[in-house]
Amino acid sequence: MAMEVSATNLVDPVSNVLKWVLLAVAVVTFSVLAWTIGVTYKEAPPFPDRFVTTDGAMLMTAADIQAGKAGFQKADLMDYGSLYGMGSYFGPDYTAEYLVRLGQLTEDNINKMPALTTDRQTTVRSIMQGQLQGVDLTKRVAVIPNALAASMKTLQGEIAEKLQHDDFAKGWTQAYSLDKESARQTADFLIYSSLTTVARRPGTTTSWTQNWPFEPSVGNTPTTSTFHWTWISFCFTFFAFGLIIWIYELYLNDPDDAPMDPVFANFRPLTPSQRKIGKYFLVVAGVFLLQILVGSIMAHYYSERTDFYGIKIDSILPFNFLRDVHIQTPLVWIGLSWIGAALFLAPAISGREAVGQGFLVDLLFWVTLFVVLGALAGNYLGIMGYIREGWFWFGNQGMSYIQLGRFWQIGFFVGLALWSALVLRALWPTFAGLKSATRQFWTGAIKLEHLLWASTVNIAVLYVFGMVPLTGIEKSFTISDFWRWWVVHLWVEQSFEFFAAAITAYLLMAVGLVSRKLAERSVYLEIILIFLGGVLGTGHHLYWAGEPGMWVPLGSMFSFIEVLPLVLLVIEAIKHHRLIRNDPKFKYGLAYLYVVGAAFWNFLGAGVFGGGTLNAPLVNYYEHGTFLTLNHAHTALFGAFGLLGLGLVYFCLRYVAGDRYAFGEKLGRSAFWLYNGGLVLWILFNFFPIGWPQLDAVFEHGLAYARSQEFYDTTRFWQWMRFPGDVVFALGALLMAWDFLLKLRPLLPSVLERTFPAKLVPEQSAI
């Protein structure tokens, strides 16, 4: 096999040390994360058995609240508004809005009381804050003062009424899946969630959510811990920057005089499994276009909530369903681009085809397609109320990014596990090769190929944690959200980065740009930093949703480390770009244009717009739940992982063309620059012009106002200005889809090849 050439057998002492450091870091960070499970379960906001008035009248029970959480998920309210700032930013943040409403109603009720002091307004506010902050959630029976109790009953009716009626002026479509009783229980859950943000933990002056959201009217302001750890984390980050650059210069920036191992220097005949990958890439283009279409409709909702250019679509396509599709489809097309690329490249790496690999590649494709189409249909039918009893299994689970019903989630995991198994048998297609690879794992002789496969296992295994508990609904939103971030954050900041670092390093080595020694040194250091920041860095998502206060220091310190491997990626990208420009015969220029672009946007979107700024506790306290998070999400997810996925597709397509067919780069390059132009237009004319005034509004008036329709109405012009970026970006996707179709002709059925014959003239160009 190609991986058995002499260059792979050289022992590099630096890589050997880094390898064991990586193992230690992985064990320690995941052990600490495992330890936090028990702490989170212990310190999550508790449920009193009953909430009662001072005369013993029942307000709500723990069973009502827990049934209400199921209603919240069943109606997919998290894809219209947000809870604890988690979810969609189109509607209100329920916790903030109902917290302020509770305060207002309680003040009104207190005002009706006789015998207040002359400084009436100060007294009313002080009593209101005392009643809200004094609710003790640790008692089996929580006795609620009369003024607050009356407010809770009033608010319960208001929320239940809203849930069951359309309000198209706010882009709200009624919760078809809820009846009168489940709507009332959902209201109880939302009121309870709001109480957790203001009720103080016993013996402290902080709420269960560290005094988030910022709402001065009810006495919620930042904690001293939030101040302290912001300053400490910035100091630590600047120190870490210097340390990492010093290590890089000392061990990774030497002249690369080690033997090269250019596995892809020559084009081999395509194997049966490689010939079956084309349909993966066509689906990538199709799903990507669907995401853009749905995203454009969503963006229009912000500027014109009652209709879509005069067409009344609210009752047919509710906003929460559109958002569901919009955030699920990138996981599909990015995932398929990585799955297809790994399955295509693995036989080229090993130099042989595993028996029956082609059939299994086909099987994985059809299984994946069945799960994706079934999940999207289930999500719609669940939201529209057509699936009521089996919604948990086949409908919409209502948790952002993992909305798939449990049946579809299990199917998706089976697909990921099958992908990992297929990559394994493609890299080591014979039993002897697998036995040798296994022996290398246990003896420590780990190479890039081992890391590449291990990253696929990592992606598959972590998805399991989004299914805790497996057969039912977790009663606590805090604990549900904790497990949700085990998938969402760990996938993006740990698993995806792990795969991206491994595949990028391998391709650089395989095309002859760097030696195996330097590639392995670089990837080990990057993955060490990825594990350090990506695992415990999960904590920056857990500051304000009821998790233990330890996440403020732990999350802030480790999430700032996330920026460090991104800096290395940019340094490496600049160096490799120079190597490519100096080689006019380089064959993979278009693919590496996308890879270099991914490194840039990874640093800007995930680093500058995310870990380098928004993760600081004091910044995040005010910014959480605003358009600045949308800015980070779009530039990081597409810019970092989307562009990398498209680059991998173009790498495979170049290999398909080989020396037999022309490989034009004009369409692919045009698409690349249109994507970049669209991202820049979104930032300059939508995310920033809305996000910064929204941040000001939080600071001046509180989060409830900043997320209200009243505030969004002041940004109507900038909501419309999303349109230019959408058009430019969509043009790039259309060009790319057409380019994919043209370049896949050698793998398409003969009738299409005869209709669109490929030129048999090789064409090469550099980046």
N, C-alpha and C positions, 0 to 999 in steps of 0.2 A: 504493500500500500504506500501511497505518497507520504503518509505521515511517518513512515519507517526509514526515511532516508537519513544519512549520517548526521545532517544538521540537527535533527531532532534529538539525537542521543548525547549532545554536548551538555555538560552540567555547568550551569551558571551559578556561582555561589550567591550572588545578589538575589536572583530569583528564588533560590532555595530558602533564603532567610524570609523573603517576602511571603512565600507560600505558607510558611508556618505562622507568620504574623497574621495572615488572612484567616487561617483556620482558628486561631485564638480569638480574633476579633469577632468572627461569625458566632462562635460558641458563646462568648461573653455577652454580646449584644442581644442575641435571641434568648439567652438565659434570663437576662434582666427583663426583657419584654415579657417572657413567660411569668416572671415573678409579679409583674404589674397586673396580671389577670386577677389574682387573688385580692390585691389591694383595691382594684376597680370594683369588683363585686361587693367588697365590704363597705366601700365608702360612696357608692352611688346613692343618689337621693332615695330615701326609703318611702314606702307607701303606708301611711296610717290605715288601719282597718276601716275607719270611718272618719269623715269630716262632719261635725255636728255644730249646731248653734249653741249658745249658752243655756238655752232651755231644753237641749237634747234633741231638737228636730234634725233629721238627716239631711245633709247637703249632697254628699256623694260618698261612694265606698271605693275601696281598693279594686274590687271586681269591676266597678264602672270604669275606673281609670284605665285598667288593663284592657277591657273590651274596647274602650275608646282609642287606645293605641292601635288595636287591630283595625278599627274604622279609619283612623288616620292613614294607615298604610293601604287599606283596601281602596280608598278614594284617591290615593296617590296625591295627597295634599302637598307632599314634599317637592313635587314638580310644578307647583303653582307658586307657593311661598316657601318660607324656611322656618325651621324650628331650631332654636339656639344658633341661628345663622347658617344652618346646614340645609341646603336645598336650592331652590330656584330664587332668583332675585327679582322676578316679575311682579309677584304679589307681595304682601306684607311679610315681615317676620312675625309669626304668630305670637311667639313669646314676648317680643317687645310691644306689639300692638295691644295685646290683652293685658299685659302688665300695666301699661299706661291707662288703659280703660278701667281696670280694677281700681287704680289710684283715683281717677276722676269720679267714678261712681261712689267710692268710699268717702271722698271729701264731700260729695253732695249729701250723702246720708249723715255724715257728722255735722254738717251745717244745719241740719234739722234738729240737732240736739239743743236743749236749753242750757243756760248757765255757762256759756263759754266766756273766756276773759276778753278784755277790751281789744287786745291784739289778736283779733279773731282769726285772720288769715294764717298767721304763724302757728297758732294753736291747732287749727284744722289740719294743716299740712303735717305738723309734728305728730298728731294723733294718728293720722292716716299712715305715715311711715312706720310708726311704732306697731300698728296692727299688722301691716304686711310683713315687716321684718320679724315680728314676734311669733309667727306661725311655726309651731314645733312639729316637724315632719317625723321626728323619731318616736313620737308617742303613738300608742295603738289607737287612741281616740284623740283626734286633733280638735280642740274646742276653738271655734272661730268667733271673734267678737261680733256683735250684732251688726255694726255698720258694714264690716267686710263681708259678713255672711249674706246680707241683703244684696250686696254688690255681686257676689258670686252667683246668686240665683238669677239676678237680672241678666248678667253676662251669659250665663248658660243658655237662656232663651234666645238672646241675640245671635249667638254663634250657631245654634241649631237651626234657626230660621235662615241664616245666610247660606248654610251648607245645602239646604234643600231648594234654593231658588237661584235662578240665573241673575247675574249682574254684569251684563255685557259691557257696560260703561267702564268696568274695571277688568274686563277680559276674563271674568269668572263664569265658568259653566258649572251648573249644579252638580253635586256629587250623586250621580245616578245610582251608585252602588250602595248608598246608605238609605235606610228607612228612618222613620221618626225616632225610634228608640236608639238605633246606632248613631244617629246624628247627635242626640242628647249625650250619649256616652263619649263621643268624640269631643264634644264641647267640654266635658269634664276633664278629659285628658289634656286638652289645650290649656284649660284654666290651671290645672295642677302643674303643668310644665312652666307656666308663667310664675306660679308661686315659688318654684324651686330657684328662680333667678333672683328672688328678693328675700325669701326666708333665710335667716342666718343659721349656719351650722352651730350646734350647741357649743357654748363656751368661746365663740369667735365673733368677730365683727364682719365676717365675709359670708356671702351667700353660697349655696351649693354650686353656683357657677362662677365663683370668684368675682362677684358683683357685676357680672356681665348680664345684660347689655347696659351701656351708659345711658342712664335715665335719671338725671338729677332730681326730678320731681318726686321719685320714690326713694331717693337716697343712694342710688347705685353709682358709685364712682370707682376709679381704679384702686387696687390694693397696693400696699407698699411693696409687696413681693413683685408685682408687675413692674414697678419702677426699677427696683434693684436689679432684676435679672435682665432687663433691657440693656442697662449700662454694662453689666458684666459680660453679656453675650457679644456685644460689639467689641469690647476689649479682647476677648478670646478670639474672635474672628480675625482681627488684624494680626494678632500674634501667629495664628495658625497659617495665614497666608504666607508669612515670611518663612515659617518652618517648612512648609510643603515646597515652596519654590527652592529653598536651600537643598532639600532632599532630591528634588528633581534635577537640579544642576549638578549635584554631586554624583548621582548614580545613573541618570537616564539621559543626560545630554552629552555623553561622550561620542566621539566619532564612531559611526556604525561600521566596524571592520570585521564583524562576525560573519560566518558563512550564511548565504541567503538560502531560502527554501521556497522558491517560486512555484507553488503547486499549480497555479492557474496561468503559468507562462504560455502554455499551449492549450489549444481547444481540442478536447476529446469528443468523439462521437457521443451523441446524447443517448442516455439509457432509457429503457421503457418508462421508468417512474418519472424521469425528467420531462418526458414528452407529455405527461399527464398534468403537469403543473400549470399549463396555460390558463385553464379555466379558473384557477385560484385568482390569477391576476386580473382576469376580466371581471370577476365578482368584486375584487378590490375597487376597480374603477366604478362599477355600478353602484356599490354601497356608498362610496365617497360622494358620488353625484346626488344620491338620495339624502345624505346628511346635509349637503349644501342647500338643496331645495327646501328641506324642512327648516334648516337654520334661517333661511331667508324669510320664510313665512313667520317664524317666531320673532325675528327682528322687526318685522312689520307690525306685529301685535303691540310692541312697545309704543309705536308712534300713532297707531290707529286701532284701538282695541275693539271697536264694535264690528269691524268687518275687514275683509282683505280686498282693498281696492273696489269697494262696493258690494262684494260678494259676502253674504252672511255665512261664515263657516264655523262660528264658535260652537254651535250645538252638534256639529258633525266631527270637527277636529278640535277638541279642547286643547288649550295651551299645554296642560300637563302631559297629554299624550304626545304632542309635538316635541316637547322637551325630552320626554322619555326616549323617543326615537333619536333625537339629535345627540344625546350623550351615550346611547348604546351603539349607534352605528360606527363612531370612530374606533371603539373597542373592537368591532367586527373587522373593519377594513384594515386597520393597523395590524390587528392580530393575524388576519389572513395573509397580509404581505410578509410578515415575519415567518409564519408557518410555511407558506409556499416557498419562500427563499431558503429557509433552513433545509426543507426537504429536497429542494433542487440542488443546493450546494453540497450536501452531505455525500452523495455518490461521487461528485467530482473530487472531494477531499480524499475519500478512501480509495478511489480509483476502481471500484468494483460495485456491482449491483447486488443487493441482497435478494434472495429468492422470494418471489411473490410481492416485492415492494410496490410494483405498479398497481396491483389490485388493492393493496392496503391504502395507497395514496388516494385512489378513487373512493374507497370506502370512507375514509376520513372526510373527504370533500362533501359527500352526500349526507353523512351524519351531521356535519357542521351546518350545511344548508338547511336541513330539516329543523335543527334546533333554533337557528336564527329566525326562520320564517314562522315557526310555531310560537316562539317567544314573542315576536312582534304582534302576531295575531292575538295571542293571549293577553298581552298588555292592553291592547285596544278593547277587547271584549270585557276585560276586568274593569277598566275605567268606566266604560259605558254601562256597566251593571248587568251585562249578559251572563257573566260568570259570577255567581254569588257564593254558593256553598264551597266550590273548589277553587276559589280565587287564589289561596295561598299556594296551591300546587300548580295551577295552570294559568292563572291570571297575572296580576301585577302586584309585586310585594311592596311597592311604594317606598323603597329605600334607594336614594340616588346612586346611580351607577351599578347597582345590583338589583334592578327592578324585576328581573326575570323570576317567574314562578319557580317554585322549588324543583319541579320536574324538569324544567328547562335548564335550571342551574346544574342539576346532576348531569344532564346530557352534555352541557358545555364542559364540565369537568372531565367527563369521559373523553370528549374530543381532545382536550389539552393533554390528558394522560396518553392517549393514542399517539398524538403528535410527538411527545417526548420519546415514546417507545420506537416510533418509526425513525426518528433522528438517530437513536442509539443503534438500531440495526443497520442503518445506512452508513454510519461512520465506521462500524465494525461489522461488516456483512457476513463474516464467517464465525463459527464458534471459537476457532483458535484466536481470531482477532479480538473477540469479545473477552475471552479468557485473559489475553495479554493486557487489554485495557483495564480489566478489573484488577489484575495484579499490580498494574502501575498506580491505580488509585491507592491501594493499601500500602504500597512501598513508598509512596510520596513522589513518584516520578510523574507528576501531573503535567500535562502539556495543554496547549491552547484548545485542542480538540476536546479534552475532558471538561474544560471550563465551559465550552460552548454547549455541550450536552447538559452539564449540570445546571446551566441557566434555564434550560427548558423545563427541567424537573422543578426548579425553584418557582417558575411561573405557575405550573400546574398545581403544586402543593399548596401555595398560599391562597389559591382560589377557594379551597375547602373552608377556610375560616369565615367566609361570607355566608356559610350555611350552618351557623351555630345559633340556636339548637337546630338539629337536622329536620325534625318532623313537626315543629310547631313554632309559634311566635314568641320571641323573647318579650317578657312583660315590661322591662325597663328600656326606655329609649336610650338612655346613657350607655347601657351595656350593648344594645344593638349597634349603636354608633361606634362604639369601641371596636367591635368585630368588623364593622363595615370598613373602617379605616385600615384594618389589617389587610384587606384586599386592595382598596383604592390607593392608599398611600404607599404601601409596601410594593405593590405592583409598579407604580410610577417611579418611585424614588429608590427602590431596591431591585426588584426583579427585572423590570424593563431596563434600568440602567446597567445591571449586570449583563443581560443579554446584549445590549447595545455595545458595551465596552468589549465583550468577548468577540462578537462577530466583526466589529470594526477592526480590532487588532488583528484578527485572523486574516481578513481580506487584505489589509496593508501588507502583511507578511506574504500572503499567497500570490500577490501580483508583483512581488519583488521590490517594493518600496523600502521595506525595513527588514532586518534580519529577524529570525525567530527569537534570538536572545533579547533583542531590544523590545520586540513586541510583547514578549512574556513579562519582562520587567515592568513595562508601562501598564499592562493590563492588571498585574497583581497590585500595583500601587493604587490604581484607580478603583479597583474593586474593594480594597481595604477601606478607602475613604467612602465609597458607596455604602458599605455595610455600617461604618461608623455613623454616618449621617442619616442614611435611609431607614435604618431599623428603629433606633430610639428617637430619631427625628420625627417619627409618627406623632410624637407628643405635641407638636405645634398645632395639630388639628383637635387636640383634646383639652385645650385650655378652658373652654367656656361651656361645655355640654354636660357638666355635672360630674366629671371625672375628678379624681383626687387632686389636691393643690400641688402635689409633687411634679405634675406635668409642666407647670410654668418654668421652674428651673431646668428640669430634665429636657423638656421639649425645646426650649430656647437655645440651650447650649449645643445640643446635637443637631438640631435642624440647621444651624448656621454652618455646620460642617458640610452640608449638602452642596454648598457653593464650591468647595475646594476641588472635587473631581471635575467640575465643569470648567474651572480655570485650566486644569491640565488638558482637557479635551480641546480647548481653544488653542493652547500652545502647540499641542500635537497637530491640530488641523492646519495651523499656519506653516509648520515645518513640512508637513506632507504636501501641502499645496505648492510649496517651492520645489519640492522634488518632482512633482508631476509637471509643472511648467517647464522644467529643464529637460523633460523627456518628450520630444514631439511624437514619439511612436507609442506613447501610453494609450492603451486600448479602452480604459474604463473611465474616461474623462467625464462623461455625463453622470454616471453613477456617483463619482466622487464630488461633483458639484453639489449634489443633494446631501451627501455625507458632511461636507464642509458647512453647508447651510444649516444642517441639523445641529452641528457643534455650536455655531454662532447663536441660534435661537434657543438652544438648551441653556447656554450661559445667560442670555438676555431674559428669556421668558421664565425659566425656572430659577435662575440665579439672581439677577438684578431685580426683576419684577416679583420674585417670590422669596426664596430663602434669604437673599441679601437684605431685604427690606421688610416685607409683610410679616415675616415670622417673629420679628421682635415683639415681645409681649405687649408693650405699651402701644406700639403701632397697630398691632393686630386687634387690640381691644377696641379701637375706634373704627378700624378699616374693615373688620370682619363683617361679611354680608353685604358688601358694596360692589360697585362696578369695577373697582380696582382688582378684585379677585377674579372677575371675568377676564380682565386684561391678562392676568397671570395665567389663567387656565387655557385661554386660546393660544397665546404665544408659546406656552410650554408644551402643551399636548401635541398640537400640530407641528409647531416649529421644531421640537426636539424629536419626537417619536414618529410623527407622520412623515416628515421629510426623510428620516432615516429609512422608514418602511418603503417609501417610493424609490429611494436610492438603491435599496436592496433589489427591488423589482427590476430597475434598469440595469443593475449589475447582472442579474440572471438573463435578461433579454439580450445583453451584449454577448453573453456566453452562448446563447441560442444562435445568434447570427454567426458567431465564429468568424472564419475566413471565407465563408460560403456566400453570405448575403451582405448587401449594403446596410450600414447602420447609421442612418442620419440622426443628428443630434439637435437639429433646429427646433423641432416641436417641443422636445423635452426641455431644452434650455428656455424657450419662450414661456412654457408653463411654470418653470422654476421662478423666473423673475416676476411673473404675474402673481404667483403665490406670495412672494415677498412684498410686492407692491400692495396687495390686498391686506396683508397683516399690518403694514405701516399705516395704511389709510384707516383701518379699524382703530389703531392706537390714537392717531392724531385727530380723527373726526368723530369718534364715538366713545371709546373707553375712557380716555383722559378727560375730555370735556364734560362727561357725565360723572366719572368717578371722583375727580377732585372736588367739585362742588358738593357731591354727596358726602364725601369725607368731612368737608366743612360743616355740612348740615348736621351730621352726627355730633360733631364737637360742640356746635352751638345750640342744637335743639334736642339731641338724643336720637337713637336709632329708629324709633317708631316713626318719627316725622320723616327721616331720610329715606325710609322705605315706603312712604305713603304715596297714594295717587296724587296728592297735593304737590309733593316734591317732584314727582316724575313729570307732571304737567309743565313744570318750569324748564324741562330739558327737551321739550318736543322737537325743536329744531335739530338738536344733535342726535336724537333718535332717528330722524329721517336721514341724517348724514351717514348712517351705517350703509346706505344703499350703494354709494360708489365703491366702497371696499368689497361689498358682496358681488358686484358685477365683475370687477377685476379678478377676484379670486375664482369665481365660477368660470370665467373664460379660461383660466389656467387649467381647471379641472377638465373642461371639455376638450381642450387641446391634448391634454395628457391621455384621456380616455381613447381618443382617436389614435394617438401615437402607440398606445398599448396594442390596439387592434391591428395596426399595420405591422408592428414588430412581432406579433404572435402568429403571423401567417404561417410560418414553417411548422407550427404545432397544431394548426387548425385543420379540420377535415378538408379533404382534397378539393371539394367543390368550392370552398371559400378561397383556397390557395389559387385555384384557377381563375377565380373572379378578380382577386387582388394579388397578382403574382409579385413575389419579392425579387428585387434586382440581385443578380448573382455577381455583383461587383463589390468587393470589400471596400469599406470607407473608414478611415481612422481620423480622429481628431483629439486634441488635448484640452484639458480644462482651462 
